[in-house]
Each structure stands twice: as structure tokens, then as C-alpha cells.
Amino acid sequence: MTEPTHAQTGERMELISFRIGEQEFCVDIMSVREIRGWTPATPLPQSPGFVKGVINLRGAVLPIVDLAARMGLAMTEPSERHVIIVTRIGDQQVGLLVDAVCDIITIGGDAVQQTPDVACETVKTFVKGLLALEGRMISLISLEYVLPELRAEATGVELAA
């Protein structure tokens, strides 16, 4: 049996919103450990194309995922204006490369609307809901799908990288 989501219980949620290109996305603030400026990553041989490499984060090796590339958008050419959102996904810390962090949003769980059925499978995989907020449409990202092997361990199903 699964636990009820914020949307089902009507609980308040805090989210961090960020931009990738012209689109705005958000994640649950409880999964975010820190936000830091771009640091060049050391590439890893034979890693998926969406993995920029790894950085040293206070003595720990932190993989950096280009979130745009992971979601099927154009790959990011990082500059000093880009940001790494350090998140906890399962038992692993992962850095998400995004264009900019926008805001901290507090909403009621009932404000999250379902992803429309017309969305492609990639969108349905990553986007667990949409927020219409102050004239903006913000996609709520499901972090468990960012690293396919973590999702495969949790569900027994492997996703294409």
C-alpha cells in the first residue's frame, strides 16, 4: 500500500522552483540539500550522456546530472551563471544542473494538477503534476526518475537512459 501524497491529503508543500531554458520546474524542498554555483565536473567514461561528470563536495563524490538532457531537452553548456541543486534521491546525493533557481513556493497539495494525457511518455515519467501560479505554469518533477538505476531498484523496472 502506498502512502497518500500531499495532493491527496491537502497538506501544504514547500517547493523550490528553477528554470531550464524558458520552462519552469519545481521539486519538493525536503529533497534539496543545498544550492551552489556551477563547478566544472570531471567526466566519467562510459556514463550516460545526461551525466556531466562528478565534483568533489566536501570530500564526497557528487554526480552531476544535466536535468535538461535527462528530460529529453537540449544539452546544457554550463557557464558560471548555471546552478547545481544538490538533492537526495533515495540514499544517494545527486547534483542537478539547471539554468537558475527562481523561488521558494508554498502551496496546498490540492493546487497540484494532473499531467495531461496528451503529454509524451518522457514528460509523464518526470512530471508528476502541474502548478498554475501567478500566470506561470510550473512542472512538479519526480526526482526518483532522474537516475534510472535507483528507480529500477525501487520498482524492479529499468528505464531507458
C-alpha positions as CSV (number, residue, x, y, z in Angstrom):
1,M,0.0,0.0,0.0
2,T,1.3,3.4,-0.9
3,E,1.3,6.5,1.4
4,P,-1.1,9.3,0.5
5,T,0.5,12.1,-1.4
6,H,0.4,15.8,-0.4
7,A,-2.3,16.3,-3.1
8,Q,-4.5,13.6,-1.6
9,T,-4.2,14.8,1.9
10,G,-4.4,18.5,1.1
11,E,-1.2,19.2,3.1
12,R,0.9,22.3,2.4
13,M,4.0,21.8,0.4
14,E,7.2,23.8,0.0
15,L,8.8,23.6,-3.4
16,I,11.9,25.1,-4.9
17,S,11.3,26.3,-8.5
18,F,14.0,26.6,-11.1
19,R,14.4,27.3,-14.8
20,I,15.7,25.1,-17.6
21,G,15.6,27.2,-20.8
22,E,12.3,29.0,-20.9
23,Q,10.5,26.4,-18.8
24,E,10.0,26.4,-15.0
25,F,10.1,23.3,-12.9
26,C,10.0,22.6,-9.2
27,V,10.9,19.9,-6.7
28,D,10.0,19.3,-3.0
29,I,12.2,21.4,-0.8
30,M,12.7,18.4,1.5
31,S,14.8,16.7,-1.1
32,V,17.1,19.7,-1.6
33,R,20.3,19.8,0.5
34,E,21.9,22.9,-0.9
35,I,22.2,25.2,-3.9
36,R,25.6,26.1,-5.3
37,G,27.2,27.7,-8.3
38,W,28.4,25.8,-11.3
39,T,31.7,23.9,-10.7
40,P,33.3,22.2,-13.7
41,A,32.7,18.4,-13.5
42,T,35.2,15.7,-14.2
43,P,33.7,13.5,-17.0
44,L,33.3,9.7,-16.3
45,P,34.0,7.3,-19.1
46,Q,31.0,5.3,-20.3
47,S,28.5,7.3,-18.4
48,P,25.1,8.2,-19.9
49,G,25.0,11.4,-21.9
50,F,23.0,13.3,-19.3
51,V,25.7,12.8,-16.7
52,K,28.1,15.8,-16.9
53,G,30.6,14.1,-14.6
54,V,31.4,14.3,-10.9
55,I,32.6,17.0,-8.5
56,N,34.2,17.0,-5.0
57,L,31.7,18.2,-2.5
58,R,33.4,18.5,0.9
59,G,35.2,15.2,0.4
60,A,32.3,13.3,-1.2
61,V,32.0,12.5,-4.9
62,L,28.8,14.1,-6.3
63,P,27.5,13.0,-9.7
64,I,26.1,16.0,-11.8
65,V,23.1,15.3,-13.9
66,D,22.2,17.7,-16.8
67,L,18.5,17.8,-16.0
68,A,17.6,19.3,-19.4
69,A,19.3,16.5,-21.2
70,R,17.8,13.9,-18.8
71,M,14.3,15.1,-19.7
72,G,15.0,15.0,-23.4
73,L,15.7,18.7,-23.9
74,A,18.8,20.2,-25.4
75,M,22.0,19.5,-23.5
76,T,23.3,22.4,-21.3
77,E,26.5,24.1,-22.0
78,P,27.2,25.2,-18.4
79,S,28.6,28.6,-17.5
80,E,29.3,30.4,-14.3
81,R,25.6,31.5,-14.3
82,H,24.3,28.0,-14.0
83,V,23.4,26.4,-10.7
84,I,23.7,22.9,-9.2
85,I,20.9,21.9,-6.9
86,V,22.2,19.2,-4.6
87,T,19.4,16.8,-3.9
88,R,19.0,13.5,-2.1
89,I,17.4,10.8,-4.3
90,G,16.9,7.6,-2.3
91,D,20.2,7.0,-0.5
92,Q,22.3,9.0,-2.9
93,Q,23.2,12.7,-3.3
94,V,23.0,14.0,-6.8
95,G,23.7,17.4,-8.3
96,L,21.1,18.7,-10.8
97,L,22.4,21.2,-13.3
98,V,19.8,23.9,-14.0
99,D,19.8,27.4,-15.5
100,A,18.7,29.3,-12.4
101,V,16.8,28.9,-9.1
102,C,13.7,31.1,-9.1
103,D,11.7,30.9,-6.0
104,I,10.5,29.0,-2.9
105,I,6.8,28.3,-3.3
106,T,4.3,27.2,-0.6
107,I,1.1,25.7,-1.9
108,G,-1.7,23.4,-0.7
109,G,-1.4,19.9,-2.1
110,D,-4.7,20.4,-3.9
111,A,-3.0,23.0,-6.1
112,V,-1.1,20.3,-8.0
113,Q,-3.0,19.4,-11.2
114,Q,-2.5,16.1,-13.0
115,T,-0.2,16.0,-16.0
116,P,-2.5,16.0,-19.1
117,D,-2.8,12.7,-21.1
118,V,-1.6,14.5,-24.2
119,A,1.9,14.7,-22.8
120,C,4.6,12.4,-24.2
121,E,5.9,9.5,-22.2
122,T,9.1,11.4,-21.2
123,V,7.1,14.2,-19.7
124,K,4.8,11.7,-17.9
125,T,7.9,10.0,-16.5
126,F,9.4,13.1,-14.9
127,V,6.4,15.4,-14.3
128,K,4.1,14.3,-11.5
129,G,1.9,17.4,-11.7
130,L,1.5,21.0,-12.8
131,L,1.0,24.2,-10.9
132,A,-0.7,27.2,-12.4
133,L,0.7,30.0,-10.2
134,E,0.6,33.8,-10.8
135,G,0.4,33.4,-14.6
136,R,3.1,30.7,-14.7
137,M,2.8,27.0,-15.5
138,I,5.3,25.1,-13.3
139,S,6.0,21.4,-13.7
140,L,6.5,19.4,-10.5
141,I,9.4,17.0,-11.1
142,S,9.6,13.4,-9.7
143,L,13.2,13.0,-8.7
144,E,13.1,9.2,-8.4
145,Y,13.2,9.0,-12.2
146,V,16.4,11.1,-12.6
147,L,18.7,8.2,-12.1
148,P,17.3,5.1,-13.9
149,E,19.2,2.6,-11.7
150,L,17.7,4.0,-8.5
151,R,14.2,3.8,-9.9
152,A,14.9,0.2,-11.2
153,E,15.9,-0.9,-7.7
154,A,12.8,0.6,-6.1
155,T,10.3,-0.8,-8.7
156,G,12.1,-3.7,-10.4
157,V,11.6,-1.9,-13.7
158,E,14.5,-0.4,-15.6
159,L,14.0,2.9,-17.6
160,A,15.8,3.7,-20.8
161,A,18.7,6.2,-20.2
